[in-house]
C-alpha cells in the first residue's frame, strides 16, 4: 500500500509540454528589445515582479490616468499563415495607444501578454520586435509583460497577444463630447490598410469563399501579394494627434478612433446631445483593398458597418483650427482631409 506506480516518477514540466529553457531565452531577448523603448519615467527594467514608472507631477500638476487594452484579432491568423509576426506587433501598439489619445492623453507605457501552445523563441521575439518598434513610434515604453505557454489549451502553432497601455492627460484638457459644438469640422486621418479590423470577414470572403491564395496579387495589377497587403501595419496616430493638440491648444475638441463598427459607430461616441456629424463620402480616397473585399461579396452597408474604408481616426476641430491641425499631422507623416462637419441634430452620423 502507498506505493506509486513507476510511471509517476520522472515527470517534468518539459514532458508536460512547457519548455522553461525556451521561456528563459525569450525573457532575455525581450529585455534587450524593451531596453530600446526606455523613456523618462521608467524605473528599472524587465525582470521584476512589477514594472515601475514615475509619473511626472511637475509637468502634470493634476494628472488623470487613462488606460486601454486590446489585441489584434484574427489578423494573427494571417500572420501565422504568412510566417511573419513583426507587423502585428506594431498593430497591437496602435490599437492600444490610439485609444488613449482619444482623451488627449500622452501614452506612457505598454505591457504585453503573449499566449502560445509552444514557445518558439524566434517567433515570440519577432512579435515583440514589432511591439518594441510600435512603442518607439508611439513614444511609450515597453515596460513589462508575460509570455505564457499553454500546452493542451492551445495548439503548438497557436499564438495570441494582448496589450495594456497607460497614458496621462492634465485634468481640464481632456478631449470629448463636452467640447464639440455645431460648426466644428471633421478631419479624417488616412489609413492605407485595414488596421486590425474585420479580419474574420476578410478571411471568410477572400480566403474561404473566393479561395484566394495569400500569394496572389492583392488585386489585379497590385504591386504586392494579398498576404502582404493584409499584413500592412497600422498607422500609429498618437504622436501626430499629440502634435496637433500642441499646435492648436483648445482647437481640437474630440478624437474618434475608427475601429470595429466603422466610421459611424465610432464617430457617434464623441457627439454630444443636440449634434449630428455630417460626413461627405467622396471627400477621401478609399484604398483599393476595400474595393476588392466588396467585390468578393460584401454589400456597401456591411462594408461601412465593419471597416474604416480608409479613415483610421477623426479629429473634431474648430473651423479655424482645421488648417493648422492638418499641417501638424502632415509634419508627422499622417495625411488628412476634411470629411464633414458637425451640425445641430440628434446625435446621428449622417453619411451622404
Secondary structure as UniProt FT lines:
FT   HELIX           6..8
FT   TURN            9..10
FT   TURN            13..17
FT   HELIX           20..35
FT   TURN            36..37
FT   TURN            40..41
FT   STRAND          42..43
FT   TURN            46..47
FT   STRAND          52..53
FT   TURN            57..59
FT   TURN            61..62
FT   STRAND          63..71
FT   TURN            73..74
FT   HELIX           75..82
FT   HELIX           86..100
FT   HELIX           101..103
FT   STRAND          106..116
FT   HELIX           121..138
FT   STRAND          141..149
FT   TURN            152..153
FT   TURN            156..157
FT   STRAND          159..170
FT   TURN            171..172
FT   HELIX           177..179
FT   TURN            182..183
FT   STRAND          185..190
FT   TURN            195..196
FT   HELIX           199..202
FT   HELIX           203..209
FT   TURN            214..215
FT   TURN            220..221
FT   HELIX           226..230
FT   HELIX           238..247
FT   TURN            248..251
FT   STRAND          252..257
FT   TURN            260..261
FT   HELIX           262..267
FT   HELIX           268..270
FT   TURN            273..274
FT   STRAND          275..279
FT   HELIX           281..283
FT   HELIX           288..295
FT   TURN            296..297
FT   HELIX           300..306
FT   TURN            309..310
FT   STRAND          311..317
FT   HELIX           319..321
FT   HELIX           322..331
FT   TURN            332..333
FT   STRAND          336..344
FT   STRAND          349..351
//
